[in-house]
Amino acid sequence: MPRTRTRAKFRGWAIAPLAAVPAIALHDLFDSVGINGVDAWLATSAALALLCATVHLATSTLNQRPDPPDDRDFELQIADLCRRDGLLAVQVAPDANVKAYFPNGSLVLIRCAPITHEARPLDLHAFIGTAHHNHRADIPVFITRHGFTTEARRFAHHHGIVLLDQSRLYQWQQGHGLTTLVTTTP
């Protein structure tokens, strides 16, 4: 038998004595409320099974690191956030990702950048052309999970692009409205 299987098997048996302490405590608790004998042991084993299942589910859920959504899923999630915030005529557009209107009629164009590095001015350059010239956007928003270089922040400020990095995207997901985020951009 491979060594790793033996260790895994041993770890399982090593945990068994740890279950004895709560089992005895639960048995005594059930006994004190009038559940005795076999019924107390059945109730104890059911409670321990439920506890183990809960712990297993919690740890397996916490240990899972879901893959980030693919580009299309990410765009759809951003579109859903726009709808949640009351934006109108929300659509996923092929050249800008998400296009929507504030109730006052302002056009918001959102680029969900699938880049794997900090965004640079060059990454923003094509978007600003699309936003201003192709769509006549009032509020261009550029989203990336990897942050922005100082030069990109300067470029965005100069051209009126709202930047949302991972932390500001998280704020949006947690309930801060897009209106607040675009008016308080750093």
HELIX and SHEET records of a PDB file:
HELIX    1   1 ARG A    3  SER A   32  1                                  30    
HELIX    2   2 GLY A   37  ASN A   63  1                                  27    
HELIX    3   3 ASP A   71  ARG A   84  1                                  14    
HELIX    4   4 PRO A  121  GLY A  129  1                                   9    
HELIX    5   5 THR A  130  ASN A  134  3                                   5    
HELIX    6   6 THR A  150  HIS A  159  1                                  10    
HELIX    7   7 GLN A  166  GLN A  173  1                                   8    
HELIX    8   8 LEU A  178  THR A  183  1                                   6    
SHEET    1   A 5 LEU A  88  ALA A  93  0                                        
SHEET    2   A 5 ASN A  97  TYR A 101 -1                                        
SHEET    3   A 5 LEU A 107  CYS A 112 -1                                        
SHEET    4   A 5 ILE A 139  ILE A 143  1                                        
SHEET    5   A 5 VAL A 162  LEU A 164  1                                        
END                                                                             
